[in-house]
Each structure stands twice: as structure tokens, then as C-alpha cells.
Amino acid sequence: MSLITTHALCLRKIDFSETSQILTLLTDKLGTTGAIAKGAKREKSSIGGPLDLLCLYQVVLYDRSRRGTLSILAQAELIDFFAAARRDYESFRAAQSIRELLLSMEVPPQDGAATMLLAVKALRSLGAGRDNEALAHFAWGMLRALGVEPEVTRCVASGREPSGRVEVSFSLREMGLVSPPHDQGRGDLVRLSPPVLDVLRRLAVGEPLSGATVDACRSAFRLLAWLLAQQGGKRLRTVAAPDRAGVL
């Protein structure tokens, strides 16, 4: 076993016996990994105490991930518990959305550092009254980190740019806009309202989301989160698949 010091975001914890925990951690060196914290809940724990959800730690792990088994947590030091994200219900709910998104995929070691930076940035931006903007930025950034970038500035078939004044079709299969007549007879389309398209366009070109409505940011996040979950092959419990009969 190799001994690794890494930053870790606690995504899941399960009590194991009266004194130990089974953990799912996002780390910058190992990506998503499982670990057992033996004796973490003992009063005089060598680990430093039990780990809590959505807290950032510096940890020391005996890495056994290559064996397909749980690593062993040897030590954990709290770095940040993201107090602003816990001040009110909306911010805490946004933090839970970030946690579920991260749990919906297996982050490989090569993507661990980029994913960690995006997650920490998003969690630290919560609590300032722009939680839905932070969620949209996080989901878009995660898709980019995975090498996927939806085409939201022009039609994937014709290259035609939308006017931004009317609803447009978005292909879930091709992850891009589809304009007439290329949208005829397809069952993989959702309709995007002008405000939602504007949020997506701004994310794509790197413009601030200031002035975007809460509903538009929420709808953009819903679409991006669903696309993101599909990359990991898992279903999100709190984000429903886009309604192909309705309009986002």
C-alpha cells in the first residue's frame, strides 16, 4: 500500500460499527475513492474525529484503490466546512445538488484536481444570494472538464445562429441546438425558452450571468445536470430528465 496525502471532499458517510465510518471521497490525486475510517468516532481517535459531509479535508490515505478495495484513512485535518453554504435552506440545498452531481459519476484520478477546484469554487460561492448561478457555472464547468461542451450558440446541423427571441430545439443526443428543418420527426428534443438559451450562451462564451432570472438559471442547471449525469451512466434522484413535451 502506498501512503498518499491529498485534499478530500466528503461526499458520503456510512456508519460502520460503533466507531468507524465508510466514506466516499472526492480527492485531487485519486479522483473518487472509497475509504474506511477505523475508529474515527472514538473519543481519542488518531484520525482526528469523524468526517462530515461536504467538508474539505487534508487526508492521509493508505491507497488500496488499485486492488479494488477500500483505502484506509490514517489522518484527516479539516480545512473548510463552507459555513456560508449552510446559512439558509436554499444555499444548503444547492450544496446538496453539487454533492449529488459528484456522486452521479466516477471521477478518475486524472480528472480529480480539476473536479476538486470546480467543486470547492462552487461551494465557496454559495450563500451570496446567487446560488442558482453558481450551480449553472458548476455544471457547465464539469461538462467541460469531462471533455463535453454542448453547442448552444448555433445549430449543430446548419451552423445557423438563433435569434434569441423565440424558443429553440435542443438535441439531447447530439447535445446541441437544432433548427428547422433539422428538428422534424425527432424524439430527442427539448425546447429552450429565450431566457434559458441566454444563460447557456453566456456560460459558453464566458459572460457573467448577472441579470439572469432565477428560473432561467434553474432550468439551465436542470438540463446541464441531466447531461452531466448521463456521462457517468447514473440517474440523479433530485434532477428529473428534461420534459420533451414542455419548455425549459
C-alpha positions as CSV (number, residue, x, y, z in Angstrom):
1,M,0.0,0.0,0.0
2,S,1.2,3.5,-0.8
3,L,0.7,6.4,1.6
4,I,-0.9,9.4,-0.1
5,T,-1.5,12.9,1.2
6,T,-4.3,14.6,-0.7
7,H,-7.2,17.0,-0.3
8,A,-10.6,15.3,0.0
9,L,-14.2,16.4,-0.1
10,C,-16.5,14.1,1.8
11,L,-19.4,13.1,-0.4
12,R,-20.9,10.2,1.6
13,K,-20.5,8.7,5.0
14,I,-21.9,5.5,6.4
15,D,-21.6,4.3,10.0
16,F,-19.6,1.1,10.2
17,S,-19.7,-0.5,13.6
18,E,-19.9,1.8,16.6
19,T,-16.6,3.6,16.0
20,S,-15.9,3.6,12.3
21,Q,-17.1,5.1,9.0
22,I,-17.2,4.1,5.4
23,L,-16.6,7.1,3.2
24,T,-16.9,8.2,-0.4
25,L,-14.3,11.0,-1.0
26,L,-13.5,13.2,-4.0
27,T,-9.8,13.7,-3.9
28,D,-7.5,15.7,-6.1
29,K,-5.0,12.8,-6.6
30,L,-7.2,9.7,-6.7
31,G,-10.5,11.2,-8.0
32,T,-13.5,9.5,-6.5
33,T,-12.4,6.8,-4.0
34,G,-13.8,4.8,-1.1
35,A,-12.1,4.7,2.3
36,I,-12.7,3.2,5.7
37,A,-12.0,5.4,8.8
38,K,-11.3,2.9,11.5
39,G,-12.1,4.2,15.0
40,A,-12.9,7.7,13.7
41,K,-15.8,8.1,16.2
42,R,-13.7,7.2,19.2
43,E,-13.1,9.9,21.8
44,K,-9.3,9.7,21.3
45,S,-9.2,8.9,17.6
46,S,-5.9,9.0,15.8
47,I,-7.7,10.3,12.7
48,G,-8.9,13.4,14.4
49,G,-12.6,12.6,14.7
50,P,-15.4,11.5,12.3
51,L,-15.7,13.2,8.9
52,D,-18.8,15.2,7.9
53,L,-20.5,15.7,4.6
54,L,-19.4,18.5,2.3
55,C,-16.4,19.4,4.3
56,L,-12.9,19.8,2.8
57,Y,-10.1,17.9,4.5
58,Q,-6.4,17.2,4.0
59,V,-6.2,13.5,4.5
60,V,-3.6,10.8,4.6
61,L,-4.7,7.5,2.9
62,Y,-3.2,4.1,2.6
63,D,-4.2,3.8,-1.0
64,R,-5.7,0.4,-2.0
65,S,-7.8,1.7,-4.9
66,R,-5.8,-0.4,-7.5
67,R,-6.8,-3.5,-5.6
68,G,-10.5,-2.6,-6.0
69,T,-11.0,-2.3,-2.2
70,L,-11.4,0.5,0.3
71,S,-8.4,2.6,1.2
72,I,-7.6,3.2,4.8
73,L,-7.9,6.7,6.3
74,A,-5.0,7.3,8.5
75,Q,-5.4,11.0,9.3
76,A,-7.8,13.9,8.4
77,E,-7.4,17.7,9.1
78,L,-10.4,20.0,8.5
79,I,-9.7,22.8,6.0
80,D,-13.1,24.2,5.2
81,F,-16.7,23.4,6.2
82,F,-18.2,26.0,3.8
83,A,-20.2,27.9,6.5
84,A,-21.9,30.3,4.0
85,A,-23.4,27.3,2.2
86,R,-25.1,26.2,5.5
87,R,-26.6,29.5,6.5
88,D,-30.0,29.0,4.9
89,Y,-32.1,26.3,3.2
90,E,-31.6,27.5,-0.4
91,S,-27.8,27.5,-0.1
92,F,-27.7,24.2,1.7
93,R,-30.0,22.7,-1.0
94,A,-27.6,24.0,-3.7
95,A,-24.7,22.4,-1.9
96,Q,-26.6,19.1,-1.8
97,S,-27.2,19.4,-5.6
98,I,-23.4,19.7,-6.0
99,R,-22.8,16.7,-3.8
100,E,-25.3,14.6,-5.8
101,L,-23.8,15.6,-9.1
102,L,-20.4,14.5,-7.9
103,L,-21.9,11.2,-6.7
104,S,-23.5,10.6,-10.0
105,M,-20.2,9.9,-11.7
106,E,-16.9,8.2,-11.1
107,V,-14.2,10.8,-11.3
108,P,-10.9,9.2,-12.5
109,P,-7.6,10.2,-11.0
110,Q,-6.6,12.4,-14.0
111,D,-9.8,14.5,-13.5
112,G,-9.5,14.7,-9.7
113,A,-7.7,18.0,-9.5
114,A,-9.9,19.9,-12.0
115,T,-13.1,18.5,-10.4
116,M,-12.0,19.4,-6.9
117,L,-11.2,23.0,-8.0
118,L,-14.7,23.4,-9.6
119,A,-16.4,21.9,-6.6
120,V,-14.6,24.0,-4.0
121,K,-15.1,27.1,-6.0
122,A,-18.9,26.4,-6.3
123,L,-19.3,25.6,-2.6
124,R,-17.4,28.8,-1.6
125,S,-19.6,30.9,-3.9
126,L,-22.9,29.8,-2.2
127,G,-24.7,31.9,0.3
128,A,-24.3,35.2,-1.5
129,G,-27.8,35.2,-3.0
130,R,-26.7,33.8,-6.4
131,D,-26.8,30.1,-5.7
132,N,-28.5,29.1,-8.9
133,E,-25.9,31.0,-10.9
134,A,-23.2,29.1,-9.0
135,L,-24.9,25.8,-9.8
136,A,-25.2,26.6,-13.5
137,H,-21.5,27.5,-13.6
138,F,-20.5,24.3,-11.8
139,A,-22.5,22.0,-14.1
140,W,-21.1,23.7,-17.2
141,G,-17.6,23.6,-15.9
142,M,-17.9,19.9,-15.0
143,L,-19.1,19.1,-18.6
144,R,-16.0,20.9,-19.9
145,A,-13.7,19.1,-17.5
146,L,-15.1,15.8,-18.9
147,G,-14.4,17.0,-22.5
148,V,-18.1,17.6,-23.3
149,E,-19.3,21.1,-24.3
150,P,-22.9,21.5,-25.5
151,E,-23.3,23.6,-28.7
152,V,-25.7,26.4,-27.6
153,T,-24.6,29.2,-29.9
154,R,-25.5,27.7,-33.3
155,C,-27.3,24.8,-35.0
156,V,-25.2,21.6,-35.0
157,A,-26.5,20.7,-38.5
158,S,-26.6,24.0,-40.4
159,G,-24.4,26.4,-38.3
160,R,-27.3,28.8,-38.1
161,E,-27.3,31.1,-35.1
162,P,-30.6,31.5,-33.1
163,S,-32.2,34.9,-32.9
164,G,-32.6,34.7,-29.1
165,R,-36.2,35.9,-29.4
166,V,-38.1,32.6,-29.8
167,E,-38.0,29.1,-28.4
168,V,-35.3,26.8,-29.9
169,S,-34.9,23.0,-30.0
170,F,-32.0,21.3,-28.2
171,S,-31.0,17.7,-29.1
172,L,-30.2,15.6,-26.0
173,R,-28.5,13.0,-28.2
174,E,-26.2,15.5,-30.1
175,M,-26.1,17.9,-27.1
176,G,-26.7,20.9,-29.3
177,L,-29.2,23.3,-30.9
178,V,-31.2,22.0,-33.9
179,S,-33.0,24.5,-36.1
180,P,-35.7,23.8,-38.7
181,P,-36.0,21.7,-40.8
182,H,-33.4,19.5,-38.9
183,D,-35.7,19.3,-35.9
184,Q,-38.5,17.5,-37.7
185,G,-39.6,14.0,-36.6
186,R,-37.1,13.7,-33.8
187,G,-37.8,12.3,-30.3
188,D,-34.7,13.5,-28.5
189,L,-35.5,17.3,-28.4
190,V,-36.4,19.6,-25.6
191,R,-37.5,23.2,-26.1
192,L,-35.5,26.1,-24.6
193,S,-37.0,29.4,-23.9
194,P,-35.1,32.6,-24.8
195,P,-34.1,33.3,-21.2
196,V,-32.7,29.7,-20.7
197,L,-30.9,29.9,-24.0
198,D,-29.3,33.2,-23.0
199,V,-28.0,31.7,-19.8
200,L,-26.5,28.7,-21.7
201,R,-25.0,31.1,-24.3
202,R,-23.4,33.2,-21.6
203,L,-21.9,30.1,-20.0
204,A,-20.5,29.0,-23.3
205,V,-18.8,32.3,-24.2
206,G,-17.7,33.2,-20.6
207,E,-20.0,36.1,-20.0
208,P,-21.3,36.9,-16.4
209,L,-24.8,35.7,-15.5
210,S,-25.7,39.0,-13.8
211,G,-29.3,39.9,-14.6
212,A,-30.4,36.3,-15.5
213,T,-33.6,35.2,-13.7
214,V,-33.6,32.6,-11.0
215,D,-36.0,30.4,-13.1
216,A,-33.7,30.6,-16.2
217,C,-30.6,29.6,-14.2
218,R,-32.5,26.7,-12.5
219,S,-33.7,25.4,-15.9
220,A,-30.3,25.7,-17.4
221,F,-28.8,23.8,-14.4
222,R,-31.5,21.1,-14.7
223,L,-30.6,20.5,-18.3
224,L,-26.8,20.6,-17.7
225,A,-27.1,18.4,-14.6
226,W,-29.0,15.8,-16.5
227,L,-26.4,15.8,-19.3
228,L,-23.7,15.5,-16.8
229,A,-25.3,12.5,-15.0
230,Q,-25.5,10.7,-18.3
231,Q,-21.7,10.9,-18.7
232,G,-21.4,8.8,-15.5
233,G,-24.3,6.5,-16.5
234,K,-26.2,7.2,-13.3
235,R,-29.6,8.7,-12.6
236,L,-29.9,11.8,-10.4
237,R,-32.6,11.5,-7.8
238,T,-33.4,15.2,-7.5
239,V,-33.0,16.2,-11.1
240,A,-35.6,14.8,-13.4
241,A,-35.0,14.2,-17.1
242,P,-36.0,17.2,-19.2
243,D,-39.6,17.1,-20.3
244,R,-39.6,16.6,-24.0
245,A,-43.1,17.8,-24.2
246,G,-42.6,21.0,-22.3
247,V,-40.3,24.1,-22.5
248,L,-37.4,24.8,-20.2
